[in-house]
Amino acid sequence: MKKQVIMGMCILMLGICGCAKSEEEQTAVRKNTAKEAVTEPLIETVDYGEIFGGTEGCAVIYETSNNTYSFYEEEMCRRQASPWSTFKIAATLMGLHNQVVTSEDSRMGYDGTAYPLEAWNQDLNLKEAFQQSCVWYFRKVIDGVGEEEARAQLQALDYGNCDSSQWSGSGVNPLPELNGFWLGSSLKISPLQQVEMLRNIVEGRTIYSDKEVETLKNCMLTESDSTQKIYGKTGTGQHEGWFVGFVEKENTVTYIAVYLDDTDSETVNGAGARQIAMEILR
């Protein structure tokens, strides 16, 4: 595989919103950021065309071991799109931070509605709802957090365009509890911003406590063995697929976001994005 490596400052803030933070949030971020020395990352362009197999999409990877960002289709990596169910990463933290949920065992009360996915037709706990990507559960979490507080925490996370203005969503699904501003609606984020946000969360540069982050990680854990742990969240939209996650291995962490956007394909989804991400990581 041919790689072109360019030394220099990574222009990571391109397209990231300049949302204002409260004084308390700024203090928390400054406190955590001060723990780390500022270094100049490497940027490299990589060719994952064979892995993507003709599907339109992109990938961005950050390696802590060598302080390197790798881009496949860099322009697309910097373009914002609906996060779909990858937003549950942020929603989980918001719910925990505001005590709408208190642990991975917290339940939101299934009301008996027959949903299109059988796994959603029961009283799930937080971890189950996260891993089953249950929309009605997280709709209740976000409504419990409230519009004003959710907006403030989007800003604290620098979550893409920070736009929750279409609070109830755009009607992409027939039931109101299966819609939200993160589902083909007003909120948008780029793959690069997904990686940066996840890095900030895991590395302690956000308003969230260690306990809140650890609970999120327990929900995100998808594979674990004696050599590594893989964490992630998929998202599926209309001809779109996401996988956002990270791998802990031998005291190093690799962050990754894969985004697919292919109107010519009927099979693009989060599972496909995850499969591509696993191939890249291997």
VOBA-1610 file (N, C-alpha, C; in pm, whole numbers, padded with zeros to 5 digits, always signed):
BEGIN
Met+00084-00120+00000Met+00000+00000+00000Met+00087+00124+00000Lys+00059+00214-00092Lys+00140+00334-00103Lys+00086+00439-00008Lys+00175+00502+00068Lys+00134+00604+00164Lys+00215+00730+00141Gln+00149+00841+00152Gln+00217+00970+00144Gln+00208+01036+00280Val+00322+01057+00345Val+00324+01111+00479Val+00365+01256+00476Ile+00289+01338+00541Ile+00315+01482+00543Ile+00330+01526+00687Met+00443+01588+00719Met+00468+01635+00854Met+00409+01774+00869Gly+00343+01798+00979Gly+00291+01934+01002Gly+00173+01929+01095Met+00123+02044+01126Met+00006+02053+01213Met-00116+02006+01138Cys-00194+01920+01199Cys-00318+01874+01139Cys-00425+01980+01158Ile-00490+02018+01050Ile-00591+02125+01061Ile-00721+02059+01104Leu-00726+02022+01233Leu-00835+01938+01281Leu-00964+02015+01302Met-00956+02145+01312Met-01074+02220+01346Met-01154+02263+01224Leu-01115+02223+01104Leu-01188+02260+00985Leu-01329+02206+00994Gly-01427+02295+00991Gly-01566+02256+00994Gly-01620+02231+01133Ile-01536+02231+01236Ile-01585+02210+01371Ile-01645+02341+01423Cys-01763+02331+01483Cys-01832+02453+01521Cys-01758+02525+01633Gly-01770+02655+01633Gly-01709+02734+01738Gly-01809+02765+01846Cys-01874+02661+01896Cys-01981+02682+01992Cys-01927+02731+02125Ala-01998+02822+02186Ala-01955+02879+02313Ala-01981+02780+02426Lys-01892+02775+02522Lys-01909+02691+02639Lys-01930+02779+02761Ser-01997+02722+02863Ser-02012+02793+02988Ser-01877+02803+03057Glu-01866+02892+03154Glu-01740+02908+03226Glu-01700+02780+03297Glu-01800+02710+03355Glu-01771+02584+03425Glu-01716+02480+03329Glu-01777+02470+03210Glu-01732+02373+03112Glu-01594+02407+03059Gln-01568+02537+03036Gln-01436+02578+02990Gln-01329+02543+03093Thr-01360+02563+03221Thr-01264+02532+03327Thr-01232+02383+03328Ala-01338+02299+03314Ala-01317+02155+03315Ala-01231+02110+03198Val-01258+02165+03081Val-01181+02128+02963Val-01036+02174+02975Arg-01016+02299+03022Arg-00879+02350+03040Arg-00802+02265+03138Lys-00868+02224+03245Lys-00802+02144+03349Lys-00752+02012+03291Asn-00836+01947+03212Asn-00798+01819+03156Asn-00699+01833+03042Thr-00715+01936+02960Thr-00623+01957+02849Thr-00483+01986+02898Ala-00473+02051+03012Ala-00341+02088+03066Ala-00257+01966+03102Lys-00320+01849+03110Lys-00246+01728+03145Lys-00154+01682+03033Glu-00181+01728+02911Glu-00108+01677+02797Glu-00022+01784+02732Ala+00094+01743+02685Ala+00179+01834+02609Ala+00127+01840+02466Val+00136+01957+02405Val+00091+01974+02268Val+00201+01926+02175Thr+00169+01834+02087Thr+00265+01784+01990Thr+00204+01795+01851Glu+00290+01792+01751Glu+00244+01802+01613Glu+00222+01662+01557Pro+00097+01629+01519Pro+00072+01496+01466Pro+00119+01484+01322Leu+00146+01362+01282Leu+00169+01331+01141Leu+00034+01316+01072Ile+00030+01349+00944Ile-00088+01325+00862Ile-00045+01239+00745Glu-00120+01132+00718Glu-00088+01051+00603Glu-00215+01020+00524Thr-00197+01003+00394Thr-00305+00962+00306Thr-00285+00815+00272Val-00391+00736+00290Val-00382+00592+00267Val-00485+00550+00163Asp-00462+00436+00103Asp-00553+00384+00002Asp-00621+00257+00053Tyr-00747+00270+00091Tyr-00825+00156+00135Tyr-00929+00115+00031Gly-00905+00153-00094Gly-01000+00126-00201Gly-01037-00020-00213Glu-00939-00108-00196Glu-00967-00252-00207Glu-01058-00299-00095Ile-01038-00246+00026Ile-01122-00284+00139Ile-01264-00234+00120Phe-01280-00111+00069Phe-01414-00055+00047Phe-01485-00123-00070Gly-01409-00185-00158Gly-01467-00266-00264Gly-01563-00193-00356Gly-01535-00069-00385Gly-01620+00006-00476Gly-01732+00084-00409Thr-01755+00064-00280Thr-01856+00140-00206Thr-01803+00280-00177Glu-01886+00382-00202Glu-01845+00519-00174Glu-01839+00542-00024Gly-01725+00589+00024Gly-01712+00613+00166Gly-01573+00663+00201Cys-01548+00676+00331Cys-01420+00730+00376Cys-01386+00673+00513Ala-01262+00695+00555Ala-01218+00649+00687Ala-01110+00743+00739Val-01116+00768+00870Val-01010+00843+00938Val-00970+00765+01061Ile-00839+00753+01081Ile-00783+00676+01192Ile-00681+00763+01265Tyr-00684+00757+01399Tyr-00578+00822+01477Tyr-00510+00717+01561Glu-00377+00710+01548Glu-00295+00616+01625Glu-00222+00691+01736Thr-00250+00654+01861Thr-00180+00720+01971Thr-00034+00680+01977Ser-00002+00560+01928Ser+00135+00510+01939Ser+00235+00592+01860Asn+00190+00649+01748Asn+00282+00730+01666Asn+00226+00868+01633Asn+00116+00906+01703Asn+00059+01041+01688Asn+00032+01072+01540Thr-00041+00980+01474Thr-00064+00992+01330Thr-00211+00984+01296Tyr-00254+01075+01210Tyr-00388+01070+01150Tyr-00373+01013+01009Ser-00453+00911+00977Ser-00455+00853+00844Ser-00592+00877+00781Phe-00592+00925+00658Phe-00715+00957+00588Phe-00730+00874+00461Tyr-00847+00817+00443Tyr-00888+00764+00314Tyr-01004+00851+00268Glu-00989+00916+00153Glu-01087+01013+00103Glu-01102+01127+00204Glu-00994+01203+00222Glu-00988+01306+00327Glu-01098+01411+00314Glu-01129+01455+00193Glu-01232+01557+00177Glu-01365+01510+00235Met-01399+01385+00210Met-01523+01329+00263Met-01515+01315+00415Cys-01396+01287+00468Cys-01377+01275+00613Cys-01406+01407+00686Arg-01396+01517+00614Arg-01418+01649+00673Arg-01558+01703+00645Arg-01639+01624+00576Arg-01774+01667+00538Arg-01874+01618+00643Gln-01964+01707+00686Gln-02060+01670+00789Gln-02181+01596+00733Ala-02231+01502+00812Ala-02348+01422+00776Ala-02425+01389+00903Ser-02547+01341+00888Ser-02624+01299+01005Ser-02551+01186+01077Pro-02543+01193+01210Pro-02473+01087+01284Pro-02554+00958+01296Trp-02686+00966+01274Trp-02773+00852+01296Trp-02745+00792+01434Ser-02738+00663+01446Ser-02731+00604+01581Ser-02595+00616+01649Thr-02492+00665+01579Thr-02366+00691+01650Thr-02384+00802+01753Phe-02492+00880+01742Phe-02521+00984+01841Phe-02545+00924+01979Lys-02577+00797+01985Lys-02601+00733+02116Lys-02477+00737+02205Ile-02360+00756+02147Ile-02238+00776+02228Ile-02255+00900+02314Ala-02289+01011+02251Ala-02310+01137+02324Ala-02434+01130+02411Ala-02542+01070+02360Ala-02667+01064+02435Ala-02650+00986+02565Thr-02570+00880+02562Thr-02544+00803+02684Thr-02479+00890+02790Leu-02378+00966+02751Leu-02310+01054+02846Leu-02404+01163+02898Met-02485+01219+02810Met-02580+01321+02853Met-02677+01265+02956Gly-02729+01146+02928Gly-02823+01084+03022Gly-02760+01055+03156Leu-02636+01005+03156Leu-02567+00977+03281Leu-02534+01106+03356His-02487+01206+03284His-02445+01332+03346His-02562+01401+03414Asn-02682+01384+03359Asn-02802+01449+03415Asn-02888+01352+03495Gln-02836+01232+03521Gln-02900+01131+03604Gln-03038+01089+03552Val-03056+01101+03421Val-03174+01041+03359Val-03159+00890+03364Val-03036+00844+03344Val-02998+00706+03371Val-02879+00712+03466Thr-02863+00610+03547Thr-02758+00615+03650Thr-02654+00504+03634Ser-02682+00404+03552Ser-02588+00295+03531Ser-02627+00222+03404Glu-02547+00125+03366Glu-02580+00048+03246Glu-02701-00041+03267Asp-02749-00054+03393Asp-02868-00134+03422Asp-02996-00052+03423Ser-02988+00079+03400Ser-03106+00165+03406Ser-03205+00133+03293Arg-03334+00129+03330Arg-03440+00101+03234Arg-03527+00224+03214Met-03593+00233+03096Met-03674+00350+03065Met-03823+00320+03054Gly-03863+00196+03074Gly-04006+00163+03078Gly-04068+00140+02941Tyr-04064+00017+02895Tyr-04127-00020+02768Tyr-04279-00011+02783Asp-04344+00053+02684Asp-04488+00079+02696Asp-04576-00018+02618Gly-04517-00124+02562Gly-04597-00224+02493Gly-04615-00202+02344Thr-04564-00092+02292Thr-04574-00067+02148Thr-04501-00175+02069Ala-04561-00217+01958Ala-04496-00317+01871Ala-04406-00245+01772Tyr-04276-00252+01794Tyr-04180-00185+01707Tyr-04131-00280+01599Pro-04076-00226+01489Pro-04037-00311+01377Pro-03924-00409+01409Leu-03841-00377+01509Leu-03735-00469+01550Leu-03776-00539+01678Glu-03781-00670+01675Glu-03828-00749+01789Glu-03747-00721+01915Ala-03617-00695+01899Ala-03531-00671+02015Ala-03573-00547+02093Trp-03646-00455+02031Trp-03689-00332+02098Trp-03819-00352+02178Asn-03885-00465+02160Asn-04016-00486+02221Asn-04005-00547+02360Gln-03929-00481+02446Gln-03910-00524+02584Gln-03848-00410+02664Asp-03845-00427+02794Asp-03794-00322+02882Asp-03641-00335+02894Leu-03571-00272+02802Leu-03426-00284+02794Leu-03356-00199+02899Asn-03235-00240+02940Asn-03152-00152+03020Asn-03060-00072+02928Leu-02980+00018+02983Leu-02898+00108+02903Leu-02802+00032+02811Lys-02733-00065+02866Lys-02636-00139+02784Lys-02705-00214+02672Glu-02817-00279+02702Glu-02891-00351+02600Glu-02944-00255+02493Ala-02998-00142+02536Ala-03054-00044+02443Ala-02945+00013+02352Phe-02827+00035+02408Phe-02715+00085+02329Phe-02674-00019+02224Gln-02659-00140+02267Gln-02610-00244+02176Gln-02715-00289+02076Gln-02845-00273+02111Gln-02952-00302+02016Gln-02992-00177+01937Ser-02925-00066+01965Ser-02951+00062+01899Ser-03100+00098+01904Cys-03157+00090+02023Cys-03301+00110+02042Cys-03335+00259+02044Val-03405+00304+01940Val-03433+00447+01925Val-03529+00498+02032Trp-03637+00422+02061Trp-03734+00475+02157Trp-03671+00496+02294Tyr-03578+00410+02332Tyr-03510+00423+02462Tyr-03434+00555+02467Phe-03356+00583+02364Phe-03274+00704+02365Phe-03355+00830+02337Arg-03471+00815+02274Arg-03563+00928+02264Arg-03608+00971+02404Lys-03636+00873+02490Lys-03674+00902+02628Lys-03558+00963+02705Val-03437+00913+02683Val-03320+00968+02750Val-03302+01116+02715Ile-03306+01146+02585Ile-03283+01283+02540Ile-03395+01375+02587Asp-03519+01328+02583Asp-03629+01410+02634Asp-03612+01435+02784Gly-03558+01336+02855Gly-03531+01355+02998Gly-03422+01457+03024Val-03323+01462+02937Val-03217+01562+02948Val-03273+01702+02921Gly-03358+01714+02820Gly-03421+01841+02787Gly-03346+01919+02680Glu-03420+02003+02608Glu-03363+02073+02493Glu-03247+02165+02532Glu-03266+02246+02634Glu-03164+02343+02671Glu-03035+02275+02717Glu-03048+02175+02801Glu-02930+02105+02852Glu-02862+02025+02742Ala-02940+01960+02657Ala-02880+01885+02547Ala-02803+01978+02454Arg-02859+02094+02427Arg-02790+02191+02341Arg-02658+02234+02405Ala-02660+02258+02535Ala-02538+02300+02605Ala-02431+02191+02599Gln-02472+02065+02611Gln-02373+01957+02610Gln-02322+01927+02469Leu-02406+01948+02368Leu-02356+01941+02230Leu-02247+02044+02208Gln-02268+02162+02261Gln-02170+02269+02249Gln-02043+02234+02326Ala-02058+02178+02446Ala-01941+02141+02526Ala-01858+02034+02456Leu-01924+01948+02380Leu-01854+01842+02307Leu-01802+01888+02171Asp-01837+02010+02129Asp-01809+02054+01992Asp-01861+01950+01893Tyr-01987+01910+01913Tyr-02043+01801+01836Tyr-02089+01852+01699Gly-01999+01848+01603Gly-02034+01887+01467Gly-02091+02026+01460Asn-02211+02039+01400Asn-02273+02171+01390Asn-02356+02208+01513Cys-02360+02119+01612Cys-02428+02145+01741Cys-02576+02179+01724Asp-02639+02138+01615Asp-02774+02186+01581Asp-02881+02085+01620Ser-02948+02112+01731Ser-03061+02029+01774Ser-03194+02098+01750Ser-03197+02193+01657Ser-03317+02276+01635Ser-03438+02193+01591Gln-03415+02086+01515Gln-03526+01997+01479Gln-03540+01890+01588Trp-03576+01933+01707Trp-03577+01848+01825Trp-03654+01718+01803Ser-03768+01728+01740Ser-03853+01610+01719Ser-03815+01531+01596Gly-03716+01579+01520Gly-03671+01507+01402Gly-03742+01549+01275Ser-03710+01481+01167Ser-03761+01518+01036Ser-03867+01422+00984Gly-03909+01329+01067Gly-04014+01237+01026Gly-03967+01123+00937Val-03841+01083+00950Val-03791+00973+00866Val-03853+00840+00905Asn-03902+00830+01029Asn-03970+00708+01074Asn-04116+00739+01108Pro-04204+00640+01099Pro-04348+00667+01115Pro-04393+00703+01256Leu-04321+00656+01357Leu-04361+00684+01496Leu-04277+00798+01554Pro-04339+00889+01629Pro-04264+01004+01682Pro-04148+00965+01772Glu-04163+00856+01848Glu-04055+00814+01938Glu-03939+00748+01864Leu-03952+00733+01732Leu-03842+00680+01651Leu-03780+00788+01564Asn-03799+00913+01603Asn-03741+01028+01532Asn-03664+01115+01630Gly-03572+01193+01576Gly-03495+01285+01659Gly-03403+01368+01573Phe-03349+01473+01633Phe-03263+01566+01557Phe-03135+01500+01506Trp-03102+01383+01557Trp-02980+01312+01517Trp-03006+01209+01407Leu-03130+01195+01363Leu-03167+01094+01265Leu-03210+01160+01134Gly-03115+01182+01045Gly-03146+01244+00917Gly-03208+01380+00931Ser-03165+01455+01030Ser-03230+01582+01063Ser-03126+01692+01077Ser-03142+01780+01177Ser-03061+01902+01184Ser-02917+01879+01231Leu-02893+01779+01316Leu-02759+01757+01371Leu-02670+01688+01268Lys-02548+01741+01250Lys-02454+01683+01154Lys-02312+01688+01213Ile-02232+01590+01173Ile-02095+01580+01222Ile-02011+01507+01117Ser-01884+01541+01107Ser-01797+01475+01009Ser-01727+01356+01073Pro-01677+01262+00993Pro-01598+01151+01049Pro-01478+01199+01129Leu-01409+01302+01082Leu-01296+01356+01158Leu-01342+01409+01293Gln-01454+01480+01294Gln-01506+01532+01421Gln-01550+01419+01514Gln-01599+01308+01458Gln-01634+01193+01541Gln-01510+01140+01613Val-01399+01127+01541Val-01276+01078+01603Val-01225+01175+01709Glu-01227+01304+01677Glu-01181+01404+01772Glu-01267+01405+01898Met-01398+01397+01881Met-01487+01394+01997Met-01461+01272+02083Leu-01448+01155+02019Leu-01425+01032+02095Leu-01292+01036+02168Arg-01190+01090+02104Arg-01061+01107+02171Arg-01075+01194+02296Asn-01144+01304+02282Asn-01162+01395+02395Asn-01237+01328+02510Ile-01336+01247+02476Ile-01412+01175+02579Ile-01323+01075+02651Val-01258+00987+02576Val-01181+00878+02634Val-01058+00931+02709Glu-00999+01039+02658Glu-00876+01092+02717Glu-00901+01199+02823Gly-01027+01216+02864Gly-01058+01299+02979Gly-01059+01448+02957Arg-01091+01491+02835Arg-01093+01634+02806Arg-01236+01686+02786Thr-01330+01630+02860Thr-01469+01676+02852Thr-01522+01699+02993Ile-01649+01736+03001Ile-01711+01764+03131Ile-01752+01636+03203Tyr-01735+01521+03139Tyr-01788+01397+03196Tyr-01688+01331+03291Ser-01742+01269+03395Ser-01659+01206+03498Ser-01601+01075+03448Asp-01500+01027+03518Asp-01439+00898+03484Asp-01543+00786+03491Lys-01632+00793+03590Lys-01736+00691+03605Lys-01832+00692+03487Glu-01871+00812+03443Glu-01961+00824+03329Glu-01897+00769+03202Val-01770+00800+03182Val-01699+00750+03064Val-01682+00599+03072Glu-01654+00547+03190Glu-01638+00403+03204Glu-01768+00329+03175Thr-01881+00386+03216Thr-02011+00325+03185Thr-02035+00325+03035Leu-02002+00436+02969Leu-02013+00442+02824Leu-01927+00333+02759Lys-01803+00318+02804Lys-01714+00217+02747Lys-01771+00077+02765Asn-01832+00050+02880Asn-01894-00081+02902Asn-02004-00107+02800Cys-02078-00001+02765Cys-02184-00014+02665Cys-02127-00033+02525Met-02013+00030+02497Met-01953+00028+02364Met-01870-00096+02337Leu-01835-00171+02440Leu-01746-00286+02422Leu-01812-00392+02333Thr-01745-00427+02222Thr-01800-00525+02129Thr-01718-00653+02123Glu-01586-00643+02144Glu-01499-00761+02142Glu-01390-00743+02246Ser-01352-00852+02309Ser-01246-00846+02410Ser-01176-00981+02418Asp-01042-00977+02418Asp-00963-01097+02443Asp-00838-01057+02520Ser-00742-01146+02529Ser-00623-01120+02610Ser-00532-01015+02549Thr-00552-00981+02422Thr-00462-00887+02354Thr-00523-00750+02328Gln-00656-00742+02317Gln-00716-00614+02281Gln-00863-00606+02321Lys-00913-00482+02326Lys-01055-00456+02346Lys-01101-00362+02235Ile-01214-00397+02173Ile-01269-00316+02065Ile-01400-00255+02111Tyr-01412-00123+02097Tyr-01531-00049+02137Tyr-01588+00020+02013Gly-01720+00030+02005Gly-01774+00100+01889Gly-01924+00114+01889Lys-01972+00193+01793Lys-02115+00211+01769Lys-02139+00227+01620Thr-02237+00154+01570Thr-02276+00166+01430Thr-02390+00266+01416Gly-02414+00306+01294Gly-02528+00391+01261Gly-02571+00363+01119Thr-02702+00358+01096Thr-02754+00331+00963Thr-02858+00435+00925Gly-02842+00492+00805Gly-02937+00588+00753Gly-02981+00549+00614Gln-03029+00645+00539Gln-03075+00621+00403Gln-02953+00618+00310His-02913+00497+00271His-02792+00476+00191His-02666+00522+00265Glu-02671+00524+00398Glu-02557+00567+00479Glu-02524+00462+00584Gly-02396+00453+00618Gly-02354+00363+00724Gly-02237+00423+00800Trp-02237+00406+00932Trp-02131+00457+01019Trp-02075+00345+01106Phe-01946+00355+01136Phe-01888+00288+01252Phe-01790+00385+01316Val-01809+00410+01444Val-01721+00499+01520Val-01675+00422+01643Gly-01544+00416+01665Gly-01497+00341+01781Gly-01348+00352+01803Phe-01297+00263+01888Phe-01154+00263+01918Phe-01112+00126+01969Val-00982+00101+01960Val-00925-00026+02005Val-00817+00003+02108Glu-00823-00065+02221Glu-00718-00059+02323Glu-00633-00185+02310Lys-00503-00164+02288Lys-00414-00278+02267Lys-00273-00242+02311Glu-00217-00319+02404Glu-00079-00302+02449Glu-00049-00156+02485Asn-00133-00099+02568Asn-00115+00037+02619Asn-00122+00145+02511Thr-00177+00113+02396Thr-00200+00213+02291Thr-00348+00211+02254Val-00395+00319+02195Val-00534+00330+02153Val-00537+00376+02008Thr-00619+00311+01929Thr-00642+00349+01790Thr-00788+00389+01775Tyr-00814+00511+01729Tyr-00950+00562+01708Tyr-00983+00553+01559Ile-01109+00526+01528Ile-01147+00511+01388Ile-01290+00555+01364Ala-01314+00618+01251Ala-01450+00645+01203Ala-01456+00607+01056Val-01552+00523+01023Val-01579+00486+00884Val-01719+00535+00851Tyr-01731+00603+00737Tyr-01861+00654+00693Tyr-01884+00612+00549Leu-02001+00557+00521Leu-02040+00515+00387Leu-02157+00600+00341Asp-02153+00643+00216Asp-02262+00722+00159Asp-02268+00689+00011Asp-02356+00595-00023Asp-02360+00542-00159Asp-02504+00520-00202Thr-02559+00615-00278Thr-02697+00606-00322Thr-02720+00495-00424Asp-02612+00444-00482Asp-02623+00336-00580Asp-02626+00198-00515Ser-02612+00195-00384Ser-02608+00065-00315Ser-02730+00050-00224Glu-02789-00067-00228Glu-02904-00097-00141Glu-02860-00165-00012Thr-02731-00191+00002Thr-02684-00269+00117Thr-02593-00189+00210Val-02580-00059+00188Val-02497+00023+00276Val-02566+00039+00411Asn-02495+00008+00518Asn-02550+00020+00653Asn-02437+00020+00755Gly-02475+00028+00881Gly-02376+00031+00988Gly-02296-00097+00998Ala-02359-00211+00974Ala-02288-00339+00980Ala-02178-00344+00874Gly-02208-00290+00757Gly-02107-00286+00652Gly-01992-00194+00686Ala-02024-00080+00749Ala-01919+00012+00792Ala-01832-00052+00898Arg-01893-00126+00989Arg-01815-00195+01093Arg-01723-00301+01032Gln-01773-00375+00935Gln-01691-00476+00871Gln-01569-00414+00804Ile-01588-00301+00738Ile-01476-00230+00676Ile-01378-00183+00782Ala-01430-00128+00892Ala-01343-00081+01000Ala-01258-00194+01057Met-01318-00312+01074Met-01243-00425+01129Met-01134-00470+01032Glu-01162-00464+00902Glu-01060-00498+00803Glu-00944-00399+00808Ile-00976-00271+00821Ile-00872-00169+00831Ile-00787-00192+00955Leu-00850-00218+01066Leu-00778-00235+01193Leu-00691-00361+01191Arg-00733-00462+01116Arg-00652-00583+01105Arg-00528-00559+01019
//
